[in-house]
Amino acid sequence: MRSISTSKAPAAIGPYSQGIIVNNLFYSSGQIPLTAEGSMIEGSVEDQTHQVFNNLTAVLEEAGASFDTVVKATVFIKDMNDFGAVNEVYGQYFDTHKPARSCVEVARLPKDALVEIEVIALVK
């Protein structure tokens, strides 16, 4: 088992790692729309979703994985009415490769984010 840490994504804001590799699988922690410096993106749900994907890109790369090797994604959104907007951005990152996915509405996310996404990916 190996912890993943990169300065290209926000540092963990609690007692956890950005991700863990076990055998050939990478499990990311949920990524919210914080910049690598720790500032919250305050824009639209689309802006926040793009930042989440920037963070996922960084941790996937550090783990030796990519969006093409993601097998499962879990999307947490504050308001299911934002599903279409989040899905539109999501489809820009998963256009040809479409991993399994769950999407759930939650009462509240860390730092009052509008979206959080975690992934499981195969390590190359």
Beta strands, then each sheet from edge to edge (+ up, - down):
strand 1: 2-4
strand 2: 19-22
strand 3: 25-28
strand 4: 70-77
strand 5: 100-105
strand 6: 115-122
sheet 1: 1+ 2- 3+ 6- 4+ 5+
end
